[in-house]
Amino acid sequence: MKGEIIMGYGYDDNVMPNGRLLNRDGLDKAFPDNPVRVDHVSMHGAVLNTLARSPKSP
């Protein structure tokens, strides 16, 4: 639903197809209306889109 936070887990940059990494711009393009957070498999990092970095996010 528009505006709801999307959270994912298991991102592993070592196994991304064609060496393509997740980044804020890609998440913004794919999910322009939702805050998105994808946690790295190591739990030592995450990729967030612009809406997830906004102080207005839940």
RACOR-V986605 format. One line per field, one symbol per residue. burial: b if it has 24 or more other ideal C-beta (glycine too) atoms within 12 Angstrom, else e. A space follows every 50 residues. Layout:
# RACOR-V986605
burial: ???
This chain:
# RACOR-V986605
burial: eeeeebeeeebeeeeeeeeeebeeeebeeebeebbbbbeeeeeeebbbbb bbeeeeee
